[in-house]
Every structure is written in C-alpha cells, then in structure tokens.
Amino acid sequence: MSGAPSALPKRTGRKKKKRQSLVSVLFPEEAYAGFRTSRREDIFLLLGGLAAGCLMGLLFYRDPKALVLSGPVSYLVLRMGRRKIAGKRRETLRRQLRDYLVSVVSFLRAGFALENAMRGAEGELMTMYGADSLMGQEAAAMSRQLSLQIPPEQLWREFGERCRLPEGAQLAKVFAVAKRQGGDYLPVLKAMAQMMDKDFALRSEISVMLTGKRLEYYLMCLIPALMIVYLDISAPDMTRSLFEGSGPVFMSLFLLFYALAVWWGDRILEKAYEA
C-alpha cells in the first residue's frame, strides 16, 4: 500500500516527458533564441494556414468535411514560416556582425586595445541598431564577460556555438591564431570583414538573379488553383464530374502532386540562394 503512491508520480512524469518530446519533434524550434518566432508570429502563421487549408478543401472537394485539410496545411505553413523567419534573422545577424567587426577594426586602427575596441564597437552598434538588436545583445554580453577577464577567443567560440554561424567559429580561430602570433588582431579582423563583404556582395547578386525566378514560382503556384476557379465559373458542367463519384480520388492525387511541387520549388529557391 505504501509503495503504490510513489509509483504513480513516476508514471505521470514519464508521460510528461513523452509529451514534451513529441511536441519538440512536431514543432522544433531554433536552438538560438534570437532566431525563434514569437507567439504572435506563430498565431499569424497558424491562422494563415487555416485559411489556406479551408480554401483548398472547398476548392478541391466542395465538401465541408474537406475542411479537415486546414489542420495539416496550417502545420506545414507554420513549419515553413518558422524556417523562413529564422533564415531572415540569421542573415540580419550576419550583417550586424559585419558592421560590428568593421567598428572593431576602426577602433584598433585608432590605437585602442582589443577589449576597449570591442566595447567601443558595442556603443556604435547600439547607435545603429538599438539595444534590442540581435548583435547588440551579443555585444553587450561580450562586454560584460570581458570585464570578468574571459579571453576574447573563448567568447567568439561560444558565440559561434550559440548562433551556429560559420563566421563565429572562424572568428574564434582567427583570435586564437592572432594571440599566438603576438596579439596583432588588426590584419586578421580586417581580412575577415573584407571576406564577409565579398560574401554579402555575392549573395545580393544571387538574390537579384533569383528575383525573376521567384516571381515565376509564385505565379506557377497560383495557376493550377486559378484554372480550377476559371473552369468552374466558365464551364461548371465540365468540373462537376471532378467532385462526384471517383472524382475526389483524382483530385486528392492532384492536390498531393500540387503540394509536392510547391514544396520542391521552395526548396530549390532556398538551396540556390544558399549556394
């Protein structure tokens, strides 16, 4: 009798762990808190997915039961929206990091020590982007840790691990090499900033080249649905068979290939930009 109550909390604890792991699998979040979406953004994405799912259900099936599609569609919209928002914020952090390094280089040229140069660059970054910016928060945290005598190379290594930016890991190596060579940080940081400038210039060229392709992709995503609407308005007798008998089966196959094509096109555009 005395052992039964103690066994019950253990079982509930296991169930709670399973639930948490299932939620984390279904709704994964970025490891870095700065790249995560807010609750307001998640609600907006879910509402957009629900609206898109309802429209697709009515368009492809003409049956209120098809509104069940709004569930999986809203889930997919949430996953894709979170990935896109995280990508934009990651790019924003990279640009702010470049400006921060340029400020550090300017302070080093003026004869400041590395720690004082990083603190001065923090002030300029706050002026440009504000204290709530991603790199502004990171720079403020680095300045506080520098006052605790933590080596800069350790700070940059932790920054790279936290944000999962390749530039963070490269900066940690750059600082470690410069320290072994006598602490001359100016040339290596200048080279790092120039390398990031070239990378941003290449990315902007790729973005301009993909603008037309992205517009074509959006139009091609709309054309199948618009064709169904046009045929339904202009020739309803032709489309009536699509929603009767075995028509919903073919519409389901068409909807599946349609969704795969939209997803595949989106991934191609993302990979082309990342390349």
Residue pairs with C-beta under 8 A, 6 or more apart in sequence:
26 75
27 78
27 79
29 36
29 37
29 82
30 36
30 82
30 86
31 162
31 164
32 162
32 163
32 164
34 89
34 93
34 134
34 137
34 163
35 85
35 86
35 89
35 90
35 93
36 82
36 86
37 45
37 81
37 82
37 85
37 86
41 81
41 85
42 78
42 82
45 74
45 77
45 78
45 81
45 82
46 74
46 77
46 78
47 74
48 74
48 77
48 81
49 70
49 73
49 74
49 75
49 76
49 77
49 78
50 70
50 73
50 74
51 70
52 70
52 73
52 74
52 77
53 67
53 69
53 70
53 71
53 72
53 73
53 74
54 67
54 69
54 70
56 69
56 73
56 225
56 255
57 63
57 66
57 67
57 68
57 69
57 70
58 66
58 67
59 225
59 228
59 229
60 66
60 228
60 251
60 252
60 254
60 255
61 243
61 248
61 251
62 243
63 243
63 248
76 259
76 263
80 266
87 270
89 134
90 163
90 165
92 134
93 134
93 135
93 163
93 165
94 165
94 167
94 196
94 200
95 200
96 125
96 129
96 133
96 134
96 135
96 136
97 135
97 165
97 167
97 196
98 193
98 196
98 197
98 200
99 125
99 128
99 129
99 135
100 121
100 122
100 125
100 135
100 139
101 121
101 171
101 189
101 192
101 193
101 196
102 193
103 120
103 121
103 124
103 125
104 114
104 117
104 118
104 120
104 121
104 189
105 186
105 189
105 190
105 193
107 116
107 117
107 120
107 121
108 114
108 117
108 185
108 186
108 189
109 186
112 120
114 152
114 183
114 185
115 146
115 152
118 139
118 142
118 143
118 146
118 152
119 143
119 146
121 139
122 136
122 139
122 140
122 142
122 143
125 133
125 135
125 136
125 139
126 136
126 139
126 140
129 135
129 136
130 136
131 137
131 140
138 159
138 163
142 152
142 155
142 159
145 155
146 152
146 155
151 175
151 179
152 175
153 172
153 175
153 176
153 179
154 172
156 168
156 171
156 172
156 175
157 168
157 169
157 172
159 165
159 168
159 171
159 172
160 166
160 167
160 168
160 169
160 170
160 171
160 172
161 168
161 169
162 168
167 192
167 196
170 192
171 192
174 188
174 189
174 192
175 185
175 188
177 188
178 184
178 185
178 188
203 273
206 272
206 273
206 275
207 273
210 269
210 272
210 273
213 269
213 272
214 269
217 265
217 266
217 269
220 265
221 262
221 265
224 254
224 258
228 239
231 238
231 239
232 239
241 247
242 250
242 251
243 251
